[in-house]
Amino acid sequence: MNNIRVYYIFILNIFIGIIIGYFITKYIAKNKIASAEISSKNIIENAKKEAYSLKKEALLQAKEEAYKIKRDTDIEIKEKRNEVQGLENNLIKKSNNLVQKIETLEKKERSLNYKEQELENNLQKIKNLYQEQKNELVKISKMSIDEAKNELLKNLEKELTHETGKMIKEIEDQAKIEADKKSRNIISLAIQRYSADHTIETTTSFVPLPNEDMKGRIIGREGRNIRTFEMLTGVDLIVDDTPDAVIISGFDPIRREIARIALEKLIVDGRIQPARIEEIIEKSKIIVNNKIQEEGEQVVFDTNIKNITPKLTNLLGKLKYRTSYGQNVLQHSKEVAYLSEIMAAELGVNSQLAKRAGLLHDIGKALDHEIEGPHAIIGSEIAKKNGESLEVINAIAAHHGDVEPKTIEAVLVQSADAISASRPGARREMLETYIKRLEKLEEIANSFEGVEKAFAIQAGREIRIIVNPEEIDDYVAKKMSRDISKKVEKNIDYPGQIKVIVIRETRSVEYAK
């Protein structure tokens, strides 16, 4: 029982304590709120005072800034006003000047109109006078206007022909003085620096025999051996003309070389019969093809030209067995390459390009019997297919004038080709070709008006033309020699050069009676 009372008393004390704590806490909070209100009122009052002070200060700064802006604006407006006033004054001056110029132009225009009218009047007077004079001339000359024009043009043509010939002579004389000296030095230097022996190739080969009995074995029973040999090689065997020797005749040097090697092997072997002949000829073809490749590689090595394709190398080797007017084409190509290189170096142009084009310039001759067309054009197509440059292709195509040369190197190849072909002993011609060329030269010369006689002399290296002195004067004769030389270049193929001489001779004859 006592324990329950103690428990209730304890609970009551706790409750009283809570009530007392509540009132104490409420009192303390009330005091803090009152203190905070007083503090906030002080802060607000101070803030108002500070805001008033800042407002007043800002107002003063704004008034000062507005004053500065107004002062600067007034100064700027004054400057702009002065500038506008100056521009206005300039415009007034320019306007006054423009008015004066307009007045001056109007005066000049009136003056020009007056002069134009005066000129029109004078022009009409001149036209009338011209018509009167023309009519008077027609009456006096008893010629129509068309007839007079034709006569005038005829006289003018004669005069122009005379003047043209005179100008050509003066220009050529001056050019010769300059060019001859330079070209002689370059050409003589090139020829001096490259000196090579010339040998004339023939269309026959000789094969010596150990004895005369061998001829019978070569001919065979009823000629079967010789017929087989000639059929397989494409050459002719001449066994009766020369003692202890057989002559191989054929226009194709490659076939002739194959036949020579095969015949020599058959003579050494001794077994001469159709089957053995065929076997030896096939082996000889392989030997010659290898020689062709070796010759091509050797010439490329000798000339030190880089990046020649195997196809071009093989074609160069074939030139070893080709001839032109008896001149070996491979030797000729090497000579043209060296001459082109030397002359290009002297002129300061691309010597390697000139040498390359010179070596390849006759490459078309390796296939000209297989393909239709000039060998220069064939050669340019071959070079194009084998990746040669446009400059080399043009030099090959132009070396006989089939196309126009586009580079100095192409012209040098032309010159080197002519030098190599025209050197003494370099070439020979067939009699028939030689005679036809002489006849063609005289025919071309006689086709010109005023020519009385023409003679081809010096083995076709010179043509002399005798003209009528009453129809052709000295300057026209000069022009005629140039025209004939151009026509010869266009219509005739020839090695070297041809000298054209026009002779005008005046003779006065009287008889004493």
VOPAGU-906773 format. One record per residue (C-alpha): z, x, y; residue in one letter; residue number from 1. Coordinates in nm, 3 decimals. Each point is the difference from the previous one (the first is absolute). Layout:
% VOPAGU-906773
<<Z, X, Y>, A, NUM> ...
This chain:
% VOPAGU-906773
<<0.000, 0.000, 0.000>, M, 1> <<0.093, 0.280, 0.227>, N, 2> <<-0.324, 0.170, -0.086>, N, 3> <<-0.201, -0.305, 0.109>, I, 4> <<0.186, -0.014, 0.331>, R, 5> <<-0.072, 0.369, 0.058>, V, 6> <<-0.364, -0.061, -0.075>, Y, 7> <<-0.025, -0.288, 0.251>, Y, 8> <<0.175, 0.199, 0.264>, I, 9> <<-0.246, 0.288, -0.060>, F, 10> <<-0.296, -0.236, 0.031>, I, 11> <<0.143, -0.149, 0.320>, L, 12> <<0.047, 0.343, 0.152>, N, 13> <<-0.356, 0.090, -0.078>, I, 14> <<-0.129, -0.320, 0.161>, F, 15> <<0.216, 0.056, 0.310>, I, 16> <<-0.127, 0.357, 0.016>, G, 17> <<-0.360, -0.121, -0.013>, I, 18> <<0.060, -0.250, 0.282>, I, 19> <<0.170, 0.261, 0.213>, I, 20> <<-0.289, 0.250, -0.070>, G, 21> <<-0.255, -0.262, 0.098>, Y, 22> <<0.165, -0.068, 0.335>, F, 23> <<0.044, 0.372, 0.064>, I, 24> <<-0.370, 0.069, -0.082>, T, 25> <<-0.112, -0.290, 0.220>, K, 26> <<0.207, 0.133, 0.288>, Y, 27> <<-0.139, 0.349, -0.035>, I, 28> <<-0.360, -0.136, -0.016>, A, 29> <<0.062, -0.212, 0.311>, K, 30> <<0.119, 0.305, 0.188>, N, 31> <<-0.308, 0.201, -0.113>, K, 32> <<-0.236, -0.278, 0.109>, I, 33> <<0.164, -0.020, 0.340>, A, 34> <<-0.028, 0.380, 0.035>, S, 35> <<-0.366, -0.009, -0.105>, A, 36> <<-0.079, -0.274, 0.252>, E, 37> <<0.156, 0.201, 0.278>, I, 38> <<-0.195, 0.313, -0.113>, S, 39> <<-0.332, -0.190, -0.022>, S, 40> <<0.055, -0.146, 0.348>, K, 41> <<0.051, 0.351, 0.135>, N, 42> <<-0.316, 0.124, -0.178>, I, 43> <<-0.207, -0.291, 0.135>, I, 44> <<0.130, 0.059, 0.349>, E, 45> <<-0.083, 0.370, -0.020>, N, 46> <<-0.345, -0.079, -0.140>, A, 47> <<-0.074, -0.239, 0.284>, K, 48> <<0.101, 0.262, 0.253>, K, 49> <<-0.215, 0.266, -0.173>, E, 50> <<-0.298, -0.238, -0.028>, A, 51> <<0.024, -0.082, 0.368>, Y, 52> <<0.003, 0.369, 0.080>, S, 53> <<-0.302, 0.069, -0.224>, L, 54> <<-0.187, -0.298, 0.143>, K, 55> <<0.057, 0.121, 0.349>, K, 56> <<-0.112, 0.353, -0.089>, E, 57> <<-0.315, -0.130, -0.180>, A, 58> <<-0.087, -0.215, 0.297>, L, 59> <<0.022, 0.297, 0.228>, L, 60> <<-0.222, 0.210, -0.233>, Q, 61> <<-0.254, -0.286, -0.024>, A, 62> <<-0.016, -0.032, 0.378>, K, 63> <<-0.049, 0.376, 0.032>, E, 64> <<-0.275, 0.002, -0.272>, E, 65> <<-0.175, -0.297, 0.168>, A, 66> <<0.003, 0.185, 0.328>, Y, 67> <<-0.155, 0.310, -0.162>, K, 68> <<-0.269, -0.210, -0.172>, I, 69> <<-0.083, -0.178, 0.326>, K, 70> <<-0.020, 0.332, 0.186>, R, 71> <<-0.229, 0.159, -0.267>, D, 72> <<-0.216, -0.314, -0.010>, T, 73> <<-0.043, 0.005, 0.376>, D, 74> <<-0.107, 0.366, -0.011>, I, 75> <<-0.249, -0.066, -0.285>, E, 76> <<-0.143, -0.307, 0.179>, I, 77> <<-0.047, 0.207, 0.312>, K, 78> <<-0.183, 0.274, -0.199>, E, 79> <<-0.223, -0.256, -0.176>, K, 80> <<-0.077, -0.165, 0.333>, R, 81> <<-0.106, 0.336, 0.145>, N, 82> <<-0.213, 0.074, -0.311>, E, 83> <<-0.169, -0.343, 0.019>, V, 84> <<-0.066, 0.056, 0.367>, Q, 85> <<-0.164, 0.335, -0.077>, G, 86> <<-0.218, -0.154, -0.272>, L, 87> <<-0.099, -0.277, 0.232>, E, 88> <<-0.106, 0.252, 0.264>, N, 89> <<-0.207, 0.195, -0.260>, N, 90> <<-0.168, -0.320, -0.115>, L, 91> <<-0.089, -0.087, 0.354>, I, 92> <<-0.154, 0.346, 0.051>, K, 93> <<-0.195, -0.019, -0.330>, K, 94> <<-0.120, -0.348, 0.083>, S, 95> <<-0.131, 0.123, 0.334>, N, 96> <<-0.175, 0.295, -0.174>, N, 97> <<-0.152, -0.234, -0.260>, L, 98> <<-0.135, -0.226, 0.270>, V, 99> <<-0.162, 0.301, 0.166>, Q, 100> <<-0.153, 0.118, -0.329>, K, 101> <<-0.136, -0.348, -0.071>, I, 102> <<-0.161, -0.006, 0.341>, E, 103> <<-0.149, 0.348, -0.065>, T, 104> <<-0.136, -0.109, -0.342>, L, 105> <<-0.154, -0.310, 0.150>, E, 106> <<-0.177, 0.217, 0.254>, K, 107> <<-0.126, 0.234, -0.276>, K, 108> <<-0.112, -0.295, -0.211>, E, 109> <<-0.200, -0.138, 0.290>, R, 110> <<-0.152, 0.345, 0.051>, S, 111> <<-0.085, 0.031, -0.372>, L, 112> <<-0.158, -0.342, -0.007>, N, 113> <<-0.216, 0.101, 0.292>, Y, 114> <<-0.101, 0.328, -0.169>, K, 115> <<-0.066, -0.180, -0.331>, E, 116> <<-0.231, -0.239, 0.174>, Q, 117> <<-0.169, 0.292, 0.171>, E, 118> <<-0.042, 0.180, -0.337>, L, 119> <<-0.149, -0.310, -0.159>, E, 120> <<-0.250, -0.020, 0.281>, N, 121> <<-0.086, 0.369, -0.038>, N, 122> <<-0.027, -0.037, -0.381>, L, 123> <<-0.243, -0.284, 0.039>, Q, 124> <<-0.204, 0.211, 0.243>, K, 125> <<0.000, 0.288, -0.252>, I, 126> <<-0.111, -0.233, -0.281>, K, 127> <<-0.281, -0.131, 0.213>, N, 128> <<-0.100, 0.354, 0.097>, L, 129> <<0.020, 0.113, -0.367>, Y, 130> <<-0.224, -0.287, -0.107>, Q, 131> <<-0.248, 0.082, 0.274>, E, 132> <<-0.004, 0.368, -0.101>, Q, 133> <<-0.035, -0.089, -0.368>, K, 134> <<-0.293, -0.227, 0.076>, N, 135> <<-0.154, 0.272, 0.216>, E, 136> <<0.046, 0.259, -0.279>, L, 137> <<-0.163, -0.231, -0.251>, V, 138> <<-0.300, -0.036, 0.235>, K, 139> <<-0.023, 0.375, 0.062>, I, 140> <<0.053, 0.119, -0.360>, S, 141> <<-0.203, -0.280, -0.155>, K, 142> <<0.265, -0.014, -0.278>, M, 143> <<0.222, -0.284, -0.114>, S, 144> <<0.378, 0.034, 0.008>, I, 145> <<0.019, 0.038, -0.381>, D, 146> <<-0.268, 0.268, 0.007>, E, 147> <<0.185, 0.185, 0.274>, A, 148> <<0.325, -0.022, -0.200>, K, 149> <<-0.169, 0.138, -0.311>, N, 150> <<-0.150, 0.287, 0.199>, E, 151> <<0.336, 0.074, 0.159>, L, 152> <<0.178, -0.005, -0.336>, L, 153> <<-0.264, 0.228, -0.150>, K, 154> <<0.044, 0.255, 0.278>, N, 155> <<0.376, -0.034, -0.025>, L, 156> <<-0.013, 0.061, -0.376>, E, 157> <<-0.200, 0.318, 0.051>, K, 158> <<0.241, 0.116, 0.266>, E, 159> <<0.303, -0.080, -0.216>, L, 160> <<-0.152, 0.177, -0.299>, T, 161> <<-0.053, 0.305, 0.217>, H, 162> <<0.353, -0.016, 0.140>, E, 163> <<0.147, -0.061, -0.348>, T, 164> <<-0.177, 0.304, -0.138>, G, 165> <<0.120, 0.205, 0.294>, K, 166> <<0.360, -0.115, -0.046>, M, 167> <<-0.014, 0.065, -0.375>, I, 168> <<-0.126, 0.354, 0.062>, K, 169> <<0.271, 0.072, 0.258>, E, 170> <<0.277, -0.142, -0.220>, I, 171> <<-0.123, 0.175, -0.313>, E, 172> <<-0.040, 0.332, 0.180>, D, 173> <<0.356, -0.024, 0.130>, Q, 174> <<0.134, -0.114, -0.337>, A, 175> <<-0.182, 0.280, -0.182>, K, 176> <<0.151, 0.262, 0.228>, I, 177> <<0.348, -0.131, -0.083>, E, 178> <<-0.050, -0.100, -0.364>, A, 179> <<-0.220, 0.284, -0.126>, D, 180> <<0.248, 0.267, 0.097>, K, 181> <<0.295, -0.180, -0.160>, K, 182> <<-0.183, -0.119, -0.311>, S, 183> <<-0.158, 0.340, -0.069>, R, 184> <<0.337, 0.167, 0.016>, N, 185> <<0.159, -0.256, -0.234>, I, 186> <<-0.289, -0.009, -0.249>, I, 187> <<-0.046, 0.377, -0.008>, S, 188> <<0.373, 0.046, -0.048>, L, 189> <<0.004, -0.257, -0.282>, A, 190> <<-0.297, 0.160, -0.177>, I, 191> <<0.142, 0.349, 0.048>, Q, 192> <<0.339, -0.098, -0.139>, R, 193> <<-0.155, -0.179, -0.299>, Y, 194> <<-0.266, 0.207, -0.170>, S, 195> <<-0.131, -0.100, -0.343>, A, 196> <<-0.297, 0.096, -0.211>, D, 197> <<-0.272, -0.258, -0.057>, H, 198> <<-0.169, -0.051, -0.333>, T, 199> <<-0.281, -0.244, -0.058>, I, 200> <<0.061, -0.224, -0.300>, E, 201> <<-0.292, -0.074, -0.226>, T, 202> <<-0.086, -0.285, -0.233>, T, 203> <<-0.032, 0.224, -0.307>, T, 204> <<0.230, 0.209, -0.220>, S, 205> <<-0.089, 0.290, -0.232>, F, 206> <<0.156, 0.049, -0.341>, V, 207> <<-0.082, 0.337, -0.166>, P, 208> <<-0.092, 0.002, -0.370>, L, 209> <<0.082, 0.273, -0.252>, P, 210> <<-0.358, -0.009, -0.128>, N, 211> <<-0.321, -0.203, 0.011>, E, 212> <<0.076, -0.162, -0.337>, D, 213> <<0.281, -0.194, 0.160>, M, 214> <<-0.255, -0.205, 0.197>, K, 215> <<-0.131, -0.148, -0.324>, G, 216> <<0.348, -0.097, -0.112>, R, 217> <<0.067, -0.161, 0.337>, I, 218> <<-0.321, -0.203, -0.030>, I, 219> <<0.074, -0.096, -0.360>, G, 220> <<-0.223, -0.166, -0.254>, R, 221> <<-0.258, -0.211, 0.181>, E, 222> <<0.202, 0.050, 0.317>, G, 223> <<0.299, -0.209, -0.111>, R, 224> <<0.262, 0.248, 0.128>, N, 225> <<-0.146, 0.036, 0.347>, I, 226> <<-0.056, -0.378, 0.028>, R, 227> <<0.361, -0.069, -0.097>, T, 228> <<0.125, 0.260, 0.245>, F, 229> <<-0.210, -0.131, 0.290>, E, 230> <<0.091, -0.363, -0.074>, M, 231> <<0.375, 0.067, -0.010>, L, 232> <<0.012, 0.230, 0.306>, T, 233> <<-0.269, -0.156, 0.220>, G, 234> <<-0.169, 0.335, 0.075>, V, 235> <<-0.326, 0.169, -0.094>, D, 236> <<-0.010, 0.313, -0.217>, L, 237> <<-0.289, 0.241, 0.071>, I, 238> <<-0.028, 0.242, -0.289>, V, 239> <<-0.349, 0.148, 0.035>, D, 240> <<-0.016, 0.144, 0.353>, D, 241> <<0.250, 0.285, -0.015>, T, 242> <<0.043, 0.247, -0.287>, P, 243> <<0.344, 0.021, -0.158>, D, 244> <<0.130, -0.278, 0.226>, A, 245> <<0.008, -0.378, 0.031>, V, 246> <<-0.027, -0.174, 0.335>, I, 247> <<0.213, -0.313, 0.056>, I, 248> <<-0.154, -0.220, 0.269>, S, 249> <<0.170, -0.303, 0.158>, G, 250> <<0.081, -0.141, 0.344>, F, 251> <<0.363, -0.080, -0.095>, D, 252> <<0.204, 0.325, 0.000>, P, 253> <<0.280, -0.154, -0.208>, I, 254> <<-0.239, -0.095, -0.279>, R, 255> <<-0.163, 0.340, 0.028>, R, 256> <<0.336, 0.177, -0.030>, E, 257> <<0.096, -0.210, -0.306>, I, 258> <<-0.336, 0.088, -0.158>, A, 259> <<0.042, 0.372, 0.078>, R, 260> <<0.347, 0.020, -0.155>, I, 261> <<-0.108, -0.204, -0.303>, A, 262> <<-0.313, 0.211, -0.058>, L, 263> <<0.194, 0.327, 0.025>, E, 264> <<0.255, -0.128, -0.254>, K, 265> <<-0.277, -0.118, -0.237>, L, 266> <<-0.168, 0.341, 0.020>, I, 267> <<0.327, 0.176, -0.084>, V, 268> <<0.083, -0.250, -0.274>, D, 269> <<-0.349, 0.013, -0.155>, G, 270> <<0.027, -0.347, -0.156>, R, 271> <<-0.258, -0.183, 0.207>, I, 272> <<-0.061, -0.350, -0.133>, Q, 273> <<0.036, -0.351, 0.160>, P, 274> <<0.356, -0.077, -0.115>, A, 275> <<0.127, 0.344, 0.109>, R, 276> <<-0.187, -0.029, 0.331>, I, 277> <<0.174, -0.332, 0.075>, E, 278> <<0.342, 0.144, -0.087>, E, 279> <<-0.048, 0.311, 0.217>, I, 280> <<-0.127, -0.205, 0.296>, I, 281> <<0.311, -0.225, -0.008>, E, 282> <<0.223, 0.308, 0.003>, K, 283> <<-0.205, 0.147, 0.285>, S, 284> <<0.051, -0.318, 0.203>, K, 285> <<0.376, 0.039, -0.036>, I, 286> <<-0.025, 0.364, 0.109>, I, 287> <<-0.206, -0.092, 0.310>, V, 288> <<0.236, -0.286, 0.092>, N, 289> <<0.293, 0.242, -0.018>, N, 290> <<-0.195, 0.247, 0.214>, K, 291> <<-0.067, -0.274, 0.254>, I, 292> <<0.372, -0.080, 0.024>, Q, 293> <<0.087, 0.369, 0.028>, E, 294> <<-0.262, 0.055, 0.273>, E, 295> <<0.139, -0.294, 0.197>, G, 296> <<0.357, 0.124, -0.030>, E, 297> <<-0.107, 0.353, 0.096>, Q, 298> <<-0.179, -0.110, 0.316>, V, 299> <<0.299, -0.213, 0.103>, V, 300> <<0.223, 0.304, -0.056>, F, 301> <<-0.236, 0.235, 0.187>, D, 302> <<-0.020, -0.225, 0.305>, T, 303> <<0.376, -0.080, -0.012>, N, 304> <<-0.052, -0.372, 0.056>, I, 305> <<0.289, -0.220, -0.109>, K, 306> <<0.016, -0.342, -0.167>, N, 307> <<-0.355, -0.018, -0.140>, I, 308> <<-0.007, -0.269, -0.270>, T, 309> <<-0.109, 0.096, -0.356>, P, 310> <<-0.309, -0.221, 0.039>, K, 311> <<-0.114, 0.190, 0.312>, L, 312> <<0.085, 0.332, -0.165>, T, 313> <<-0.225, -0.086, -0.295>, N, 314> <<-0.284, -0.106, 0.232>, L, 315> <<0.034, 0.328, 0.191>, L, 316> <<-0.036, 0.185, -0.329>, G, 317> <<-0.322, -0.192, -0.073>, K, 318> <<-0.144, 0.134, 0.326>, L, 319> <<-0.001, 0.343, -0.166>, K, 320> <<-0.295, -0.131, -0.202>, Y, 321> <<-0.181, -0.174, 0.287>, R, 322> <<-0.254, 0.153, 0.237>, T, 323> <<-0.159, -0.105, 0.328>, S, 324> <<-0.327, 0.173, 0.088>, Y, 325> <<0.109, 0.267, -0.248>, G, 326> <<0.340, 0.051, 0.166>, Q, 327> <<0.308, -0.041, -0.219>, N, 328> <<0.184, -0.304, 0.138>, V, 329> <<0.353, 0.118, -0.088>, L, 330> <<-0.056, 0.337, 0.167>, Q, 331> <<-0.154, -0.181, 0.296>, H, 332> <<0.305, -0.235, 0.019>, S, 333> <<0.242, 0.293, -0.001>, K, 334> <<-0.199, 0.169, 0.275>, E, 335> <<-0.004, -0.318, 0.211>, V, 336> <<0.377, -0.034, -0.050>, A, 337> <<0.068, 0.355, 0.122>, Y, 338> <<-0.244, -0.023, 0.293>, L, 339> <<0.147, -0.336, 0.108>, S, 340> <<0.353, 0.141, -0.018>, E, 341> <<-0.086, 0.307, 0.207>, I, 342> <<-0.185, -0.194, 0.271>, M, 343> <<0.277, -0.264, 0.017>, A, 344> <<0.262, 0.272, 0.045>, A, 345> <<-0.205, 0.155, 0.282>, E, 346> <<-0.026, -0.338, 0.174>, L, 347> <<0.368, -0.080, -0.050>, G, 348> <<-0.051, -0.312, -0.213>, V, 349> <<0.125, -0.090, -0.350>, N, 350> <<-0.133, 0.288, -0.213>, S, 351> <<0.151, -0.132, -0.326>, Q, 352> <<-0.170, -0.337, 0.047>, L, 353> <<-0.332, 0.173, 0.076>, A, 354> <<0.030, 0.222, -0.309>, K, 355> <<0.085, -0.297, -0.224>, R, 356> <<-0.294, -0.205, 0.130>, A, 357> <<-0.228, 0.302, -0.031>, G, 358> <<0.089, 0.054, -0.365>, L, 359> <<-0.048, -0.369, -0.087>, L, 360> <<-0.306, -0.068, 0.220>, H, 361> <<-0.252, 0.022, -0.289>, D, 362> <<0.223, -0.160, -0.266>, I, 363> <<-0.248, -0.288, -0.024>, G, 364> <<-0.261, 0.236, -0.151>, K, 365> <<0.208, 0.009, -0.318>, A, 366> <<-0.088, -0.368, -0.057>, L, 367> <<-0.311, -0.064, 0.213>, D, 368> <<-0.218, -0.012, -0.314>, H, 369> <<0.226, -0.276, -0.138>, E, 370> <<0.052, -0.212, 0.316>, I, 371> <<-0.266, -0.127, 0.242>, E, 372> <<0.021, 0.111, 0.361>, G, 373> <<0.031, 0.312, 0.221>, P, 374> <<0.239, 0.258, -0.137>, H, 375> <<0.199, 0.003, 0.328>, A, 376> <<0.079, -0.372, -0.029>, I, 377> <<0.070, 0.033, -0.375>, I, 378> <<0.236, 0.289, 0.076>, G, 379> <<0.187, -0.197, 0.269>, S, 380> <<0.051, -0.289, -0.244>, E, 381> <<0.132, 0.241, -0.267>, I, 382> <<0.238, 0.157, 0.255>, A, 383> <<0.121, -0.346, 0.106>, K, 384> <<0.074, -0.101, -0.360>, K, 385> <<0.195, 0.323, -0.051>, N, 386> <<0.228, -0.052, 0.299>, G, 387> <<-0.152, 0.240, 0.253>, E, 388> <<0.072, -0.056, 0.371>, S, 389> <<-0.235, -0.192, 0.230>, L, 390> <<-0.086, 0.324, 0.183>, E, 391> <<-0.114, 0.171, -0.321>, V, 392> <<-0.194, -0.311, -0.109>, I, 393> <<-0.182, -0.014, 0.336>, N, 394> <<-0.081, 0.373, -0.007>, A, 395> <<-0.153, -0.034, -0.349>, I, 396> <<-0.204, -0.307, 0.095>, A, 397> <<-0.117, 0.152, 0.331>, A, 398> <<-0.103, 0.349, -0.107>, H, 399> <<-0.368, -0.104, -0.027>, H, 400> <<0.009, -0.256, 0.284>, G, 401> <<0.023, -0.311, -0.222>, D, 402> <<0.289, -0.114, 0.222>, V, 403> <<0.133, 0.118, 0.337>, E, 404> <<0.263, 0.279, -0.013>, P, 405> <<0.331, -0.121, 0.146>, K, 406> <<0.187, 0.331, 0.018>, T, 407> <<-0.066, 0.357, 0.109>, I, 408> <<0.070, 0.109, -0.357>, E, 409> <<-0.287, -0.222, -0.123>, A, 410> <<-0.237, 0.168, 0.248>, V, 411> <<0.117, 0.342, -0.117>, L, 412> <<-0.074, -0.093, -0.362>, V, 413> <<-0.353, -0.100, 0.109>, Q, 414> <<-0.044, 0.337, 0.171>, S, 415> <<0.145, 0.199, -0.289>, A, 416> <<-0.228, -0.186, -0.245>, D, 417> <<-0.305, 0.088, 0.213>, A, 418> <<0.110, 0.365, 0.032>, I, 419> <<0.051, 0.038, -0.374>, S, 420> <<-0.331, -0.167, -0.082>, A, 421> <<-0.207, 0.193, 0.254>, S, 422> <<0.128, 0.352, -0.065>, R, 423> <<-0.279, 0.229, -0.121>, P, 424> <<-0.043, -0.018, -0.375>, G, 425> <<0.232, -0.298, -0.041>, A, 426> <<-0.261, -0.257, -0.098>, R, 427> <<-0.354, -0.046, -0.117>, R, 428> <<-0.230, -0.300, -0.013>, E, 429> <<-0.255, -0.134, -0.240>, M, 430> <<-0.357, 0.050, 0.124>, L, 431> <<-0.076, -0.371, -0.001>, E, 432> <<0.312, -0.086, 0.202>, T, 433> <<-0.075, 0.281, 0.241>, Y, 434> <<-0.356, -0.118, 0.065>, I, 435> <<0.108, -0.362, 0.048>, K, 436> <<0.259, 0.106, 0.255>, R, 437> <<-0.256, 0.198, 0.202>, L, 438> <<-0.241, -0.295, -0.002>, E, 439> <<0.275, -0.236, 0.110>, K, 440> <<0.096, 0.231, 0.287>, L, 441> <<-0.355, 0.006, 0.136>, E, 442> <<-0.034, -0.376, -0.048>, E, 443> <<0.314, -0.067, 0.208>, I, 444> <<-0.117, 0.230, 0.280>, A, 445> <<-0.349, -0.156, 0.013>, N, 446> <<0.150, -0.350, 0.031>, S, 447> <<0.105, 0.068, 0.361>, F, 448> <<-0.233, -0.091, 0.287>, E, 449> <<-0.158, 0.296, 0.177>, G, 450> <<0.011, 0.235, -0.304>, V, 451> <<-0.330, 0.176, -0.069>, E, 452> <<0.097, 0.222, -0.296>, K, 453> <<0.310, 0.078, -0.209>, A, 454> <<0.057, 0.293, -0.235>, F, 455> <<0.292, 0.051, -0.241>, A, 456> <<0.059, 0.374, -0.039>, I, 457> <<0.268, 0.249, -0.109>, Q, 458> <<0.035, -0.170, -0.341>, A, 459> <<0.080, -0.329, 0.168>, G, 460> <<0.276, 0.146, 0.219>, R, 461> <<-0.208, -0.044, 0.316>, E, 462> <<-0.251, -0.252, 0.130>, I, 463> <<-0.225, 0.065, 0.300>, R, 464> <<-0.148, -0.292, 0.193>, I, 465> <<-0.285, 0.039, 0.249>, I, 466> <<-0.014, -0.284, 0.255>, V, 467> <<-0.258, -0.122, 0.252>, N, 468> <<0.107, 0.156, 0.334>, P, 469> <<-0.156, -0.285, 0.201>, E, 470> <<0.216, -0.262, -0.172>, E, 471> <<0.322, 0.199, -0.056>, I, 472> <<0.180, 0.198, 0.272>, D, 473> <<0.265, 0.267, -0.055>, D, 474> <<0.299, -0.232, 0.012>, Y, 475> <<-0.159, -0.260, -0.229>, V, 476> <<-0.082, 0.285, -0.240>, A, 477> <<0.368, 0.089, -0.006>, K, 478> <<0.092, -0.362, -0.079>, K, 479> <<-0.272, -0.015, -0.266>, M, 480> <<0.140, 0.303, -0.185>, S, 481> <<0.338, -0.172, -0.010>, R, 482> <<-0.146, -0.332, -0.121>, D, 483> <<-0.200, 0.174, -0.276>, I, 484> <<0.305, 0.195, -0.118>, S, 485> <<0.201, -0.324, -0.021>, K, 486> <<-0.274, -0.172, -0.199>, K, 487> <<-0.023, 0.299, -0.237>, V, 488> <<0.378, -0.013, -0.053>, E, 489> <<-0.020, -0.370, -0.078>, K, 490> <<-0.300, 0.003, -0.237>, N, 491> <<0.003, 0.334, -0.185>, I, 492> <<0.254, 0.171, -0.226>, D, 493> <<-0.012, 0.379, 0.033>, Y, 494> <<0.232, 0.300, -0.035>, P, 495> <<0.100, 0.187, 0.315>, G, 496> <<-0.173, -0.088, 0.327>, Q, 497> <<-0.351, -0.054, 0.135>, I, 498> <<-0.109, 0.135, 0.338>, K, 499> <<-0.218, -0.238, 0.205>, V, 500> <<-0.224, 0.163, 0.265>, I, 501> <<-0.214, -0.207, 0.238>, V, 502> <<-0.276, 0.203, 0.167>, I, 503> <<-0.166, -0.123, 0.321>, R, 504> <<-0.286, 0.221, 0.111>, E, 505> <<-0.222, -0.049, 0.305>, T, 506> <<-0.341, 0.174, 0.013>, R, 507> <<-0.242, 0.010, 0.292>, S, 508> <<-0.364, 0.083, -0.092>, V, 509> <<-0.292, 0.056, 0.237>, E, 510> <<-0.346, 0.149, -0.055>, Y, 511> <<-0.174, 0.244, 0.234>, A, 512> <<-0.371, -0.082, 0.031>, K, 513> 
